[in-house]
Amino acid sequence: MKKITTLFFLFLITLCGCANSAESSSEDTKEYSRDIFAMDTYMYLKAYGEHADTALGYSSEQILSLEELFSVTSEKSDIWAINHSNGEPVSVSDDTITVLNKAIEIGGKTNGALDVTIYPLLTEWGFTTDTQQVPTDDIIADKLKLIDYTKISVKGNTVQLPDNMQIDFGALAKGYTSDCVTEILKENGVKSALVNLGGNVHAVGTKPDGTLWKVGVQNPFSPSEQVCILEIADKAVITSGNYERFFTDENGRKYWHILDSADGFPADNGLVSVTIVGENGLLCDALSTALFVLGTDKAIDYWRNSADFEMILITDDEKII
């Protein structure tokens, strides 16, 4: 599922004061960065320390590798192989299996609010091709027959999908990628970094001076403003909202790309923005979509029964929960 809108956080990366000179060398606080365009978005990586530049190089390679692996349009990708398998089993990578299993898990826990097989319907709405349109009721009814994550079969590294069904990792790929990147940075000795994958923010440690990273959460009703500032260390902050990828019809009605697999229309359950904060980027990415679809009350119930994330909900009547 092509994510929904991934919020482009305006994060305030202010390195206030100096690093503890008694404990840190100038090399420990030297900043390195990378700008990358991948997964249809601009990405920015910033890291500090002796091995940071090398680690960022490895991280950039990993991002491009995962982009190729998860692409719905590249004939070399795992997703292409699954979507064009004509119902036959396909052998795929460990990365693909990890993301697919998480999609199935969250789909089960949210009664299908996250459904990785919704891609055919997204295509009909034009969100995958930038030719947005409102499909007819007959088309929606026809495509809904192809949406059912429970029909995905995963055995080891083999995936089998019923003929004509298709999957997409748009609601999961960047979250998983941020997990991979932060792991690479840590393995290379980086203790301070901030990863921004088109608005999906993931921090490694704190700033070099020991203070927390600051991440602003965008106001969906006034995107140039922020509703709050979060302070984080070793956390991912991922938001889904209805205000970036959308279109309006001739009557002025707004349609966004977070679709509800229950009826095939944009999810309209009282929320305009869902921000998830947790240690695992893949989980945060998946939940930001799923809880948006569930709506306020069910999202709160899900959070109350969980212990691995926090969240900020913004409702369509401008309340912050």
HELIX and SHEET records of a PDB file:
HELIX    1   1 ALA A   52  PHE A   70  1                                  19    
HELIX    2   2 ASP A   78  ASN A   83  1                                   6    
HELIX    3   3 ASP A   94  LYS A  109  1                                  16    
HELIX    4   4 TYR A  119  TRP A  125  1                                   7    
HELIX    5   5 ASP A  137  LEU A  144  1                                   8    
HELIX    6   6 TYR A  149  LYS A  151  5                                   3    
HELIX    7   7 ALA A  173  GLU A  187  1                                  15    
HELIX    8   8 GLY A  281  LEU A  294  1                                  14    
HELIX    9   9 THR A  296  ARG A  304  1                                   9    
SHEET    1   A 6 THR A   5  THR A   6  0                                        
SHEET    2   A 6 ALA A 236  GLY A 241 -1                                        
SHEET    3   A 6 ASN A 200  VAL A 204 -1                                        
SHEET    4   A 6 SER A 192  LEU A 197 -1                                        
SHEET    5   A 6 THR A  41  TYR A  48 -1                                        
SHEET    6   A 6 GLU A  31  ALA A  38 -1                                        
SHEET    1   B 4 THR A   5  THR A   6  0                                        
SHEET    2   B 4 ALA A 236  GLY A 241 -1                                        
SHEET    3   B 4 LEU A 271  GLY A 278 -1                                        
SHEET    4   B 4 GLU A 310  THR A 315 -1                                        
SHEET    1   C 3 PHE A  11  LEU A  12  0                                        
SHEET    2   C 3 TRP A 213  GLN A 218 -1                                        
SHEET    3   C 3 GLN A 226  ILE A 232 -1                                        
SHEET    1   D 3 VAL A  90  SER A  91  0                                        
SHEET    2   D 3 THR A 158  GLN A 160 -1                                        
SHEET    3   D 3 SER A 153  LYS A 155 -1                                        
SHEET    1   E 2 PHE A 246  THR A 248  0                                        
SHEET    2   E 2 LYS A 254  TRP A 256 -1                                        
END                                                                             
